[in-house]
Amino acid sequence: MVRYLITSAIPYINGIKHLGNLIGSQLPADLFARYQRARGNEVLFLCATDEHGTPAELAAAEAGQPIAEYCAGMHKVQSEISDGFRLSFDHFGRSSSLQNQKLTQHFAGRLAEANLIHEVSEAQMYSPTDGRYLPDRYIEGTCPNCGFEDARGDQCDNCTKQLNPTDLINPRSAVSGATDLEERETTHLYLAQSKMREQLQNWIDSKADWPILTTSIAKKWLNDGDGLQDRGITRDLDWGIPVKKGANPWPGMETKVFYVWFDAPIEYIAAAQEWQDAGKGNDWESWWRTDKGADDVIYTQFMGKDNVPFHTLSFPVTILGSGEPWKLVDYIKSFNYLNYDGGQFSTSRGRGVFMDQALELLPADYWRWWLLSNAPESSDAEFTWELFQTNTNKDLADVLGNFVSRVTKFCRSKFGETIPAGGHWAEQEALLIKDLTKRLRTYETLMEAMEIRKAAAELRAIWVAGNEYLQAVAPWITFKDNPKQAAAQIRLALNLIRFYAVISSPFIPDASSALMNAMQTRDACWPKDLESALTCMSPGQDFTVPDVTFRKITDDECAAWKVRFAGNA
C-alpha cells in the first residue's frame, strides 16, 4: 500500500466558483484520490478556502458583512457545494485557521533566520479617495506585458505574468474606480527568491515527468528577463495573518499582515493539522515531515496554470528556505482554462454556469463526466451546451445507461430478478475477457499517469465493449433455442454491471453506487483478474432493475439553458 498526499489549489472565499474553477483543480484531484482509494492505497486529500487578501475584503464589503462573518458563511457554502459534487476531501479547511496562523508565522521566523527575508522601502499606490494603500488586487489596469485591460495588481490572468501594482498602465482602484492614485513610500518584507534560484532550477530540472505546461511556466519565470525576482510577502491590510517571527513581534511590521500568496499554500500543511485536531485522523506530521515518516508519501498537487508560478517557485522557496524536513511536492498536475461558449466565464455578467447552478440543473455525475472527459490538459477547452448535451447523452445514456437497462430488464422478463444458472462461456466470452483485460490495464496506466481525457476515453471504450458483446451474442435470440446459454450470457452481462460500477466510481460515484445497490453487492474490490471479477456474483443472487441510470438531456432544455446562462452584453 502506497500513501498518497493530494492537495487541490484552494479556492478564494469570494463567491461561488464556476465550472472552469472546478475542472482546474478540485475535480481532477478528487478523481485521483478516489482512484487511489479504490486501488487500496491510503490517501489524505486536503483542500480549504483561501480567506485572506483583497478578494475577501472586497467581497465582504460588497455583501455588507463583517469580513470574518462573510468568510465563515462562504466557507460553509463552498463546503456544501463541494459535497454536492461529491468531492471527497478528507478535510476542507480554512486558511484563517489558528493552525495556519501559527505555521505561517513559524515559517516566516525560519526564513528570517536564514536571511531569506529582508525589508524594502518602496513606492505603493495610495488612493486619497479610498483613504488607504491599494495593494495587489485592489488595483486593476492594463497589463504592460500583453495589453490585457483587466489585469490585477499581482498577476495578469491573460498571460499569467506576475506583476506589482505599480507596473500597471492606467491603474484604477478596484474599490471605487478612482484613478487619482499616487505613489507613497511604505516598508514591506520581501522573500529573497533570487537567492534560491539555482536550488529551484535543479529541483525543477529533476522533475522530467512533470507536464510540459507545469515546467514551461516554472522555467519561464526562472529564466525570462531578469530571472527570478524577490517577492513581497506583506501587505497594508487589516484582514490577514499578523506579521510575526514565530511567536515574537516583528518590529516595524505591527500594522501589516502576510500576503495571501505567502500564507495560502502553507494552509495545505495546516489543513492536515486541522484534520487531526478535528478528530478525523492522527499523526499529521507523518504526511508532511520526512523526519516523521513522510519519505514514503507521494505528494501530488492539482491546479490551474495561473497558480503554477507560486507553487513551483514561491512555495518551494518557503519550504526549502526553512531548512526543515518538510515534504516537497512530487508531481504538479496543471490545467489550461475552460472557456464558456466562445468567451470567458464572468461573474459580473452572469455568463456561464456556476457550481451551485449546475447542481440545480442536473445531478453531479453529468457534470463530473463531461468536465473530466473534456479536461483542458494540453490546451484550453470550450464548454458549449451542444457539446455537453451530445457527449452526456451518447456516453452516459446511450452507452452505459442503455447497457444496464437492456441487461436487467431482459433478465427480469426471462429469468426473474435473480442471477440465472446454467450454460457455459464460449469463444465470445473468452474474447471479451481478453479485450477487457487489456483495456483495464491501459485504463489503470492512464489513471496512474493522470492522463484524464485519455482515461475517460478508455473507460468509455470498456463500456462500449459490453454493448458490442451483448449485440454479438444476442441473448434474446439465443434464449429461443438455448435458454441455458442465454443464461450464461446474461449472467456475464450482470457481472459486467458490477465491474463497470467499480471501475467507473472515480468518475461517476453516485451512479456507481446506485448500480452496486441494484446488483445487491458490497464487493467493490478493484478487479485484478477479469475472469474472477466477471463471476463475482453467483447464480441465485438477487438483483433489482434500477431506475433510469442517466436520462437524456432534451433539445428544449439545452436551448433554454443556453439562453439563461448567456449573460448580459
ZADOTI-115395 format. One line per 10 residues: number of its first residue (from 1); their letters; for each residue y, x, z of C-alpha. Coordinates in Angstrom, 2 decimals, decimal comma. Layout:
NUM> a> Y/X/Z  ...
This chain:
1> mvrylitsai> 0,00/0,00/0,00  3,42/1,28/-1,01  6,65/0,42/0,78  9,48/-0,84/-1,42  13,07/-0,98/-0,22  15,05/-3,21/-2,58  18,77/-3,97/-2,50  20,88/-6,16/-4,71  24,58/-5,49/-5,22  26,27/-7,56/-2,55
11> pyingikhlg> 28,43/-10,40/-3,92  32,05/-10,82/-2,95  32,73/-13,59/-0,50  35,47/-15,11/-2,67  33,74/-18,18/-4,01  30,54/-19,23/-5,72  29,20/-16,90/-8,38  28,33/-17,71/-11,98  25,07/-17,19/-13,84  26,20/-13,78/-15,08
21> nligsqlpad> 26,54/-12,55/-11,50  23,09/-13,94/-10,71  21,26/-12,14/-13,52  23,33/-8,99/-12,99  21,74/-8,12/-9,66  20,22/-10,70/-7,30  17,74/-12,44/-9,61  16,09/-9,35/-11,13  15,93/-7,81/-7,66  14,12/-10,93/-6,45
31> lfaryqrarg> 11,71/-10,75/-9,40  10,79/-7,19/-8,48  10,48/-7,99/-4,78  8,21/-10,97/-5,45  6,08/-8,94/-7,83  5,57/-6,10/-5,36  4,69/-8,53/-2,57  2,20/-10,23/-4,90  0,57/-6,84/-5,51  0,07/-6,46/-1,77
41> nevlflcatd> 2,86/-3,96/-1,13  5,25/-4,01/1,81  8,78/-4,99/0,82  12,15/-5,03/2,57  14,58/-6,91/0,32  18,18/-6,85/1,54  21,45/-8,36/0,41  24,68/-9,52/2,07  28,10/-10,93/1,42  30,89/-8,43/0,78
51> ehgtpaelaa> 33,61/-9,77/3,06  36,40/-7,21/3,22  39,26/-6,27/0,97  41,71/-8,09/-1,22  39,37/-10,72/-2,74  38,58/-12,10/0,69  42,23/-12,21/1,80  43,39/-13,87/-1,40  40,61/-16,46/-1,36  41,20/-17,33/2,29
61> aeagqpiaey> 44,94/-17,71/1,68  44,30/-19,98/-1,28  41,90/-22,06/0,82  44,45/-22,26/3,65  41,95/-20,91/6,20  41,93/-18,01/8,65  40,05/-15,23/6,92  37,24/-14,93/9,49  36,64/-18,68/9,29  36,68/-18,60/5,49
71> cagmhkvqse> 34,19/-15,74/5,34  31,80/-17,40/7,79  31,88/-20,62/5,77  31,40/-18,93/2,41  28,56/-16,81/3,76  26,76/-20,00/4,69  27,43/-21,49/1,24  26,24/-18,41/-0,62  23,16/-18,19/1,58  22,24/-21,81/0,87
81> isdgfrlsfd> 22,71/-21,33/-2,89  20,55/-18,21/-2,76  17,86/-20,28/-1,08  18,25/-22,84/-3,84  17,45/-20,20/-6,45  14,53/-19,05/-4,28  15,96/-15,58/-3,76  13,50/-14,18/-1,26  15,75/-11,91/0,79  14,19/-10,61/3,97
91> hfgrssslqn> 17,73/-10,64/5,30  21,04/-11,83/3,85  23,63/-10,09/5,95  27,41/-9,75/6,24  29,50/-6,64/5,68  31,76/-7,84/8,51  28,90/-7,42/11,00  29,28/-5,27/14,09  26,37/-3,17/12,82  28,25/-2,33/9,63
101> qkltqhfagr> 31,47/-1,62/11,52  29,80/0,92/13,77  27,80/2,52/10,96  30,84/2,82/8,68  32,84/4,46/11,44  29,88/6,74/12,13  29,72/7,91/8,51  33,47/8,48/8,47  33,16/10,69/11,53  30,34/12,72/10,00
111> laeanlihev> 32,25/13,16/6,73  35,35/14,26/8,63  33,29/16,87/10,50  32,04/18,15/7,13  35,64/18,47/5,87  34,96/15,85/3,21  37,86/13,60/4,25  41,50/14,60/4,02  44,84/12,85/4,38  47,03/12,24/1,35
121> seaqmysptd> 50,62/11,07/1,36  51,04/9,05/-1,81  53,18/6,51/-3,54  51,79/2,99/-3,48  53,15/-0,23/-4,82  55,17/-2,30/-2,38  56,24/-5,86/-3,06  59,54/-6,90/-1,47  58,71/-10,49/-2,46  55,42/-10,40/-0,57
131> grylpdryie> 56,67/-8,10/2,19  53,67/-5,78/2,00  51,94/-2,94/0,22  49,76/-4,11/-2,64  46,62/-2,01/-2,75  43,83/-2,26/-5,36  43,10/-5,90/-6,19  46,45/-7,19/-5,03  47,81/-5,73/-8,25  46,95/-6,75/-11,79
141> gtcpncgfed> 48,23/-5,35/-15,06  47,32/-3,69/-18,34  44,64/-1,00/-18,33  46,05/2,34/-19,54  42,65/3,22/-20,97  41,68/0,21/-23,10  44,71/-2,11/-23,04  42,91/-4,97/-21,21  45,72/-7,13/-19,79  43,94/-8,39/-16,68
151> argdqcdnct> 42,77/-5,09/-15,20  42,74/-4,81/-11,42  44,26/-2,07/-9,34  40,90/-0,49/-8,52  38,96/-0,90/-11,76  39,15/-2,35/-15,26  36,44/-4,96/-15,77  36,63/-4,45/-19,52  36,00/-0,69/-19,81  34,80/-0,06/-16,18
161> kqlnptdlin> 37,34/2,76/-15,70  38,18/3,40/-12,06  41,91/3,06/-11,51  44,62/3,39/-8,92  47,20/0,60/-8,68  49,93/2,97/-9,85  48,01/3,56/-13,09  48,52/0,01/-14,37  51,02/-0,81/-17,11  53,34/-3,75/-16,37
171> prsavsgatd> 51,89/-4,27/-12,87  52,31/-7,59/-11,10  51,44/-8,97/-7,69  48,16/-10,86/-7,60  49,58/-12,82/-4,66  52,88/-14,08/-6,01  53,02/-12,81/-9,58  56,14/-10,84/-8,70  56,96/-7,92/-10,97  59,74/-6,38/-8,86
181> leeretthly> 57,32/-3,83/-7,43  58,44/-0,49/-6,12  56,68/2,69/-5,06  56,78/3,70/-1,42  55,17/6,57/0,46  52,17/5,86/2,67  49,37/8,04/4,05  45,68/7,39/3,39  42,32/9,05/3,83  40,56/10,42/0,75
191> laqskmreql> 36,86/11,14/0,29  36,53/14,61/-1,26  34,13/13,60/-4,02  35,16/16,61/-6,11  33,54/18,97/-3,58  30,21/17,24/-4,16  30,30/17,28/-7,95  27,63/19,93/-8,51  25,29/18,38/-5,96  25,74/14,95/-7,58
201> qnwidskadw> 25,22/16,40/-11,05  21,92/17,99/-10,02  20,78/14,81/-8,32  21,60/12,59/-11,31  20,02/15,10/-13,74  16,79/14,85/-11,73  16,59/11,09/-12,47  15,21/11,31/-16,00  13,52/7,91/-15,68  16,74/6,01/-14,92
211> pilttsiakk> 18,04/3,55/-17,53  20,38/5,11/-20,08  23,03/2,57/-19,06  22,99/3,92/-15,50  23,03/7,63/-16,26  25,55/7,38/-19,10  28,10/5,68/-16,85  27,47/8,13/-13,99  27,82/11,20/-16,26  30,93/9,74/-17,85
221> wlndgdglqd> 32,73/9,69/-14,51  31,36/13,09/-13,56  32,49/14,84/-16,71  35,15/12,89/-18,62  38,76/14,02/-18,42  39,39/15,95/-15,21  35,93/15,15/-13,87  35,05/13,57/-10,56  38,16/12,77/-8,55  38,67/12,37/-4,83
231> rgitrdldwg> 38,85/8,70/-3,84  40,99/6,84/-1,33  38,88/5,18/1,37  41,57/3,40/3,42  43,96/0,56/2,71  47,04/-1,08/4,22  45,36/-4,38/5,02  44,84/-6,47/8,12  41,24/-7,54/7,39  38,54/-4,89/7,37
241> ipvkkganpw> 36,80/-2,27/9,46  39,30/-0,35/11,65  39,59/3,33/10,78  37,88/5,46/13,42  35,89/8,69/13,69  32,74/7,24/15,11  33,88/5,61/18,35  37,02/7,73/18,54  40,53/6,83/17,33  41,87/8,42/14,15
251> pgmetkvfyv> 45,47/9,47/14,83  47,92/8,04/12,33  45,40/5,53/10,97  45,72/2,89/13,69  47,09/0,20/11,35  44,71/0,81/8,46  41,21/-0,34/7,52  38,48/1,25/5,42  38,50/0,47/1,72  35,97/-2,22/0,88
261> wfdapieyia> 34,13/0,06/-1,55  33,56/2,55/1,27  32,05/0,10/3,75  30,29/-2,31/1,36  27,41/-0,01/0,28  26,91/1,06/3,89  26,08/-2,60/4,55  22,78/-2,02/2,72  21,77/0,13/5,67  23,45/-2,06/8,27
271> aaqewqdagk> 21,63/-5,11/6,87  18,36/-3,53/7,97  19,74/-3,22/11,48  20,84/-6,86/11,32  17,33/-7,78/10,11  15,80/-6,12/13,16  18,41/-7,45/15,59  17,77/-10,97/14,28  14,11/-10,61/15,26  12,84/-10,60/11,68
281> gndweswwrt> 11,34/-7,11/11,78  11,26/-3,85/13,65  11,72/-0,12/13,22  14,51/-0,45/10,65  15,09/3,30/10,64  11,64/3,87/9,13  13,07/2,31/5,96  16,28/4,31/5,88  15,81/7,68/7,56  13,47/10,31/6,17
291> dkgaddviyt> 13,05/11,80/9,65  11,77/8,39/10,82  9,18/7,79/8,09  11,21/6,76/5,04  9,75/9,57/2,93  7,09/7,16/1,68  9,64/4,45/0,76  10,57/3,75/-2,87  14,19/2,57/-2,89  15,45/0,57/-5,87
301> qfmgkdnvpf> 18,97/-0,83/-6,37  19,91/-3,61/-8,80  23,46/-4,05/-10,06  25,80/-4,85/-12,94  27,22/-1,95/-14,94  30,63/-2,30/-13,30  29,08/-1,29/-9,96  27,33/1,83/-11,26  30,14/4,38/-10,59  30,30/3,55/-6,90
311> htlsfpvtil> 26,51/3,58/-6,46  25,88/6,80/-8,39  28,90/8,73/-7,12  30,85/7,42/-4,11  27,98/6,05/-2,02  25,75/9,10/-2,63  28,68/11,31/-1,56  28,76/9,34/1,70  25,01/9,73/2,21  24,74/13,38/1,17
321> gsgepwklvd> 28,01/14,38/2,79  26,96/13,03/6,18  24,40/15,81/6,44  21,96/13,33/7,97  18,49/12,45/6,65  19,33/9,08/5,09  17,25/7,72/2,23  18,82/8,12/-1,21  18,12/5,63/-3,96  15,13/6,45/-6,17
331> yiksfnylny> 15,94/4,13/-9,08  19,02/2,19/-10,15  18,39/-0,74/-12,47  21,70/-1,67/-14,05  22,61/-4,53/-16,36  25,14/-5,32/-19,02  27,13/-8,55/-18,96  26,02/-12,11/-19,66  28,73/-13,86/-21,65  29,22/-17,58/-21,98
341> dggqfstsrg> 29,18/-19,32/-25,37  31,34/-16,90/-27,33  33,54/-15,79/-24,44  33,52/-14,95/-20,76  32,77/-16,96/-17,66  36,04/-17,94/-16,00  36,57/-19,45/-12,56  40,23/-20,24/-13,17  39,50/-22,02/-16,44  36,34/-23,75/-15,23
351> rgvfmdqale> 34,46/-22,11/-18,08  30,73/-21,58/-17,75  28,03/-22,62/-15,31  28,25/-21,52/-11,70  25,29/-21,28/-9,39  25,86/-24,48/-7,43  26,45/-26,46/-10,64  23,29/-25,10/-12,23  21,15/-26,35/-9,36  22,72/-29,81/-9,69
361> llpadywrww> 21,56/-29,99/-13,30  18,02/-28,62/-13,20  15,53/-27,04/-10,79  15,82/-23,31/-10,18  12,83/-22,32/-12,31  14,54/-23,38/-15,55  17,44/-21,04/-14,84  15,26/-18,25/-13,49  13,08/-18,25/-16,58  15,88/-18,34/-19,12
371> llsnapessd> 18,04/-15,75/-17,38  15,19/-13,30/-16,79  13,68/-13,69/-20,25  17,15/-13,04/-21,72  18,30/-10,41/-19,22  21,16/-8,23/-20,55  19,32/-4,93/-20,27  20,06/-2,95/-23,44  23,24/-4,83/-24,39  25,38/-7,77/-23,38
381> aeftwelfqt> 23,65/-11,15/-23,71  25,00/-14,56/-24,59  24,34/-17,90/-22,91  24,59/-20,94/-25,16  23,32/-24,40/-24,43  21,39/-24,46/-27,69  19,51/-21,28/-26,80  18,90/-22,49/-23,27  17,50/-25,82/-24,48  15,35/-24,26/-27,21
391> ntnkdladvl> 13,90/-21,48/-25,08  13,10/-23,52/-21,98  11,66/-26,43/-23,95  9,41/-24,17/-26,01  8,32/-21,74/-23,29  8,13/-23,91/-20,19  7,42/-27,39/-21,54  5,56/-26,79/-24,81  3,54/-23,72/-23,82  2,90/-23,65/-20,06
401> gnfvsrvtkf> 3,51/-27,29/-19,15  1,59/-28,64/-22,13  -1,42/-26,46/-21,34  -1,58/-27,69/-17,75  -1,20/-31,32/-18,81  -3,86/-31,20/-21,54  -6,45/-29,46/-19,39  -6,09/-31,53/-16,23  -5,82/-34,89/-17,97  -8,80/-34,23/-20,23
411> crskfgetip> -10,91/-33,13/-17,27  -9,93/-36,23/-15,30  -10,87/-38,52/-18,20  -14,29/-36,91/-18,83  -15,40/-35,31/-15,56  -13,10/-36,70/-12,88  -10,73/-34,69/-10,69  -13,42/-32,16/-9,82  -14,16/-28,85/-11,48  -17,21/-29,61/-13,63
421> agghwaeqea> -20,53/-27,75/-13,56  -22,78/-26,83/-16,44  -22,71/-24,73/-19,58  -22,16/-21,02/-20,09  -19,50/-18,83/-21,56  -19,91/-17,81/-25,16  -18,18/-15,45/-27,60  -14,81/-17,23/-27,47  -14,63/-16,85/-23,69  -15,54/-13,16/-23,86
431> llikdltkrl> -12,82/-12,55/-26,46  -10,27/-14,41/-24,33  -11,09/-12,35/-21,24  -10,82/-9,11/-23,23  -7,46/-10,16/-24,64  -6,09/-11,34/-21,29  -7,24/-8,17/-19,54  -5,27/-6,06/-22,00  -2,22/-8,30/-21,77  -2,29/-8,42/-17,96
441> rtyetlmeam> -2,33/-4,63/-17,73  0,62/-4,48/-20,16  2,45/-7,11/-18,11  1,87/-5,10/-14,92  3,12/-1,91/-16,55  6,29/-3,63/-17,73  6,92/-5,19/-14,33  6,49/-1,82/-12,60  8,96/-0,32/-15,06  11,38/-3,23/-14,55
451> eirkaaaelr> 11,42/-3,95/-18,29  12,27/-7,54/-17,56  12,68/-9,10/-21,00  9,52/-7,42/-22,27  7,61/-8,52/-19,18  8,73/-12,13/-19,71  7,63/-11,95/-23,36  4,20/-10,63/-22,33  3,84/-13,37/-19,71  4,64/-15,97/-22,33
461> aiwvagneyl> 2,03/-14,39/-24,63  -0,53/-14,79/-21,84  0,34/-18,49/-21,61  0,07/-18,78/-25,39  -3,39/-17,19/-25,33  -4,63/-20,05/-23,16  -3,29/-22,63/-25,60  -4,85/-20,80/-28,53  -8,19/-20,68/-26,74  -8,01/-24,38/-25,97
471> qavapwitfk> -7,18/-25,19/-29,57  -10,00/-22,96/-30,87  -12,82/-24,31/-28,70  -11,52/-27,92/-28,72  -13,42/-29,23/-25,67  -12,53/-32,79/-26,68  -14,70/-32,26/-29,79  -17,37/-30,16/-28,04  -17,80/-32,93/-25,48  -19,16/-35,34/-28,09
481> dnpkqaaaqi> -22,26/-33,24/-28,81  -22,46/-30,82/-25,90  -20,85/-32,08/-22,67  -22,16/-29,12/-20,67  -20,50/-26,62/-22,96  -17,29/-28,64/-22,80  -17,57/-28,46/-19,01  -17,76/-24,65/-19,17  -14,71/-24,53/-21,42  -12,62/-26,82/-19,26
491> rlalnlirfy> -13,75/-25,02/-16,10  -12,38/-21,79/-17,54  -9,16/-23,56/-18,52  -8,69/-24,91/-14,99  -9,13/-21,40/-13,64  -6,54/-20,27/-16,13  -4,05/-22,60/-14,45  -4,58/-20,85/-11,11  -4,38/-17,48/-12,87  -1,09/-18,47/-14,51
501> avisspfipd> 0,30/-19,70/-11,20  -0,42/-16,36/-9,53  0,96/-14,02/-12,18  3,95/-16,27/-13,01  5,10/-16,64/-9,41  7,73/-13,85/-9,58  9,46/-15,67/-12,46  8,94/-19,35/-11,59  7,96/-19,59/-7,91  8,37/-23,36/-7,48
511> assalmnamq> 6,24/-24,25/-10,50  3,64/-21,69/-9,48  3,45/-23,19/-6,00  3,10/-26,69/-7,45  0,25/-25,57/-9,71  -1,54/-23,87/-6,81  -1,24/-27,08/-4,83  -2,57/-29,11/-7,76  -5,57/-26,79/-8,03  -6,00/-27,18/-4,26
521> trdacwpkdl> -6,38/-23,45/-3,69  -4,62/-20,93/-1,49  -6,19/-17,94/-3,17  -3,09/-16,21/-4,52  -4,65/-12,75/-4,76  -3,40/-10,78/-7,73  -6,17/-10,63/-10,37  -7,85/-7,26/-10,80  -10,99/-8,25/-12,68  -10,35/-11,11/-15,10
531> esaltcmspg> -13,89/-12,39/-15,15  -13,83/-12,79/-11,37  -10,35/-14,31/-11,48  -11,46/-16,93/-14,00  -14,44/-18,00/-11,90  -12,44/-18,15/-8,67  -12,54/-21,96/-8,50  -16,14/-23,14/-8,40  -17,82/-26,31/-9,69  -17,38/-29,21/-7,32
541> qdftvpdvtf> -13,94/-28,13/-6,13  -11,38/-30,93/-6,26  -8,02/-30,74/-8,00  -5,24/-33,16/-8,77  -3,43/-33,82/-12,02  0,10/-32,57/-11,35  3,28/-34,32/-12,29  5,04/-33,01/-15,38  5,43/-29,30/-14,73  8,53/-28,96/-16,90
551> rkitddecaa> 10,31/-31,80/-18,63  12,18/-31,23/-21,84  15,96/-30,97/-21,95  17,28/-33,65/-24,29  19,82/-33,24/-27,08  22,15/-35,66/-25,28  22,02/-33,62/-22,07  22,66/-30,41/-23,95  25,67/-31,88/-25,78  27,14/-33,34/-22,59
561> wkvrfagna> 26,78/-30,08/-20,65  28,35/-28,11/-23,47  31,47/-30,28/-23,22  31,51/-30,38/-19,43  31,45/-26,60/-18,96  33,65/-25,59/-21,91  36,61/-25,14/-19,56  40,31/-25,53/-20,14  42,00/-23,82/-23,05
